[in-house]
């Protein structure tokens, strides 16, 4: 089994040690510390809270905010809601796949990108829309998206 530094979650476990129903803030803090919820950390939290690992995984998989696998430095969200779908959002997903060689819900081998399709980004007026990190890109064509992705591939200056 992988050995992992538990210090990033120790303080939050201590803070909530006598608090019922604190699993979500504990998992949130663990995810901030590790970038996702590594299996050894889930096991450690389960042991300390005296609950089953399955219970924690059930909570972590129920809420979209939690991730059980490492994520990329940049998160790409392609909107597939009705307005975006009508304006050919699928071509944007195809472009991400072609350009980055990753499928939906995958992270690139270099851990630079994670690619997701989402049901709505709330920007129907500028459909089709892609959000990369916190940056909203609207009225996109596959060619425009290709140029945008190139900018994120370059190291930050």
Rosetta blueprint (number, residue, H / E / L):
1 X L
2 X L
3 X L
4 X L
5 X L
6 X L
7 X H
8 X H
9 X H
10 X H
11 X H
12 X H
13 X H
14 X H
15 X H
16 X L
17 X L
18 X L
19 X L
20 X L
21 X L
22 X L
23 X H
24 X H
25 X H
26 X H
27 X H
28 X H
29 X H
30 X H
31 X H
32 X H
33 X H
34 X H
35 X L
36 X L
37 X L
38 X L
39 X H
40 X H
41 X H
42 X H
43 X H
44 X H
45 X H
46 X H
47 X H
48 X H
49 X H
50 X L
51 X L
52 X L
53 X H
54 X H
55 X H
56 X H
57 X H
58 X H
59 X H
60 X H
61 X H
62 X H
63 X L
64 X L
65 X L
66 X L
67 X L
68 X L
69 X L
70 X L
71 X L
72 X L
73 X L
74 X E
75 X E
76 X E
77 X E
78 X E
79 X E
80 X L
81 X L
82 X H
83 X H
84 X H
85 X H
86 X H
87 X L
88 X L
89 X H
90 X H
91 X H
92 X H
93 X H
94 X H
95 X H
96 X H
97 X H
98 X H
99 X H
100 X H
101 X L
102 X L
103 X L
104 X L
105 X L
106 X E
107 X E
108 X L
109 X L
110 X L
111 X L
112 X L
113 X E
114 X E
115 X E
116 X E
117 X E
118 X E
119 X L
120 X L
121 X L
122 X L
123 X L
124 X H
125 X H
126 X H
127 X L
128 X L
129 X L
130 X E
131 X E
132 X E
133 X L
134 X L
135 X E
136 X E
137 X E
138 X L
139 X L
140 X L
141 X L
142 X H
143 X H
144 X H
145 X H
146 X H
147 X H
148 X H
149 X H
150 X H
151 X H
152 X H
153 X H
154 X L
155 X L
156 X L
157 X L
